[in-house]
Amino acid sequence: MAEAFLNQICGHTFQAHSAGLEPGKLNPIVVEAMKEVGTDISGNQTKAVFDMFKSGKMFSYVITVCDETSAERCPIFPGVTTRLHWSFPDPSSFQGTPEEKLARTCQVRDTIKNKIEEWCAEICSHQVV
């Protein structure tokens, strides 16, 4: 979700890439929550953070969104970057009916979008494009 929003909101300044410790498959509830706001991420592929590191690309910012309050492991990304940590609950851990899971996922989606809008308003306005 964060990758999609960052590329939409501040894509003229940044190109966001998303990766996790262990790539898996997209959460269908997250895909549905994003479709509700007009963003189709169904074709996205999950990637491993280690593969991103091995690619040799340099990143200005590394933003981790893992939920450390739930003892979720967050990746370490060595190199010359600014690391930001924005802790959000992981929708894959949500319990309940599909409707309850979707409602909680939409709350997380909206929180992520708001955070990115605030950050981009601050950072992107200071960048030379």
N, C-alpha and C positions, 0 to 999 in steps of 0.2 A: 504494500500500500504506500509506504513512504517513498519508494523509488518512483512510482507512478505519479504521485503528487508533486514530488520535487521536480521531475522532468516537465510536468505541466505548468507549474507555477513559476519556476525559475530556470527553465530549460535553456533560455538564451544565455545564461551565465554558467550553468553546470550541466554535466551529463551524469546522472545518477546511475549507479549499478548496485544491485542488491545481491547479497550472498549470505549464507549461513554456515554454521559449523559443519553441519551434515545436510547436504542437499537431499531433498525428498521430492514430494509432489505438491502442487498448489492446493491449498485448502479450498474446497468448493464453496464453503460459506464465505470466505474472504472474496472469492471471485464474484459471488452473488452480491455481496455488500458493495463492491466497487461498481458493478453494473448499475446498481440503484442510483449512483451519482454520475452515470454516463461514461464510465471508464472500463474498458474491456481489457482485463489482464489475463484472460484465459489462455492466450498463446505464449505467455511468459514461461521461461524455463528456470528452475531453481539452480543455483550455482553454489559452489563451495568457496568460502573465503580464502582458503589456501590456494585455490586455483587463481583467484584474483591477484593474490600476492605474487605467485609464480609468473604471472603474465608480464611483470616488470613495469606495469603502468604506475605512474605517479599520481597520487591523489592529494588534493588540497585539504580535503576534509574526510574524515571517517566518522560516520554517525552510527552508533549502535542503538538499537531499539529494543533489545532484549530486556526482560523483566527480572532484574536482579533481586527484587523483593520475593520472588518465587524461587530463588536459588537457581535461576536459569543461567547457564554459562554464556558469557559474552566473548566474542572473538577479540583477540589481540592482533592489531595490525601494525607491524613494525614499519618504520620509515619516517620520513619527514612529512608529517601531516598534523593537522589539528584534529584531535579526537573530541567528539561531542557525544554525550550519552543521554538519550531520551528514553526513559523506561516506560514501556507500555505493556499491558497484559497481552499474553499470547493467545489469540483466538483458538488455537488448537487445543488449549487446555480447558476451554469452557465446557461446562456440564449443563444438561437440561435438554429440553425439546429442541428440535431444529429451529423453531421460531424464537426461542429464548437465546439460543446461540447466535442467531442472526442479529437479534436486537443488541446483544452485548458487543458483537463484532462491529456493528454500525456505530456504536458509541466510541469504540477504539478508533475506528476509521475517522470519525469526525474530530477526535482529539488529535490524531496524527496530522490531519489536514490543517487544523488550526495552528498547531505548533510550527509546521512548515511555512504557512503563510506569514506568521510572525517573524520567523527566522529569515525568510527570503526578503521581507520588507526591510529588514535591517541590513542584511548582507548584500543582497543583489543591488540595492540602491547605491552601495559604495563601490561596486565593481566597475571596472572599465570594460565595456563590451566591444 
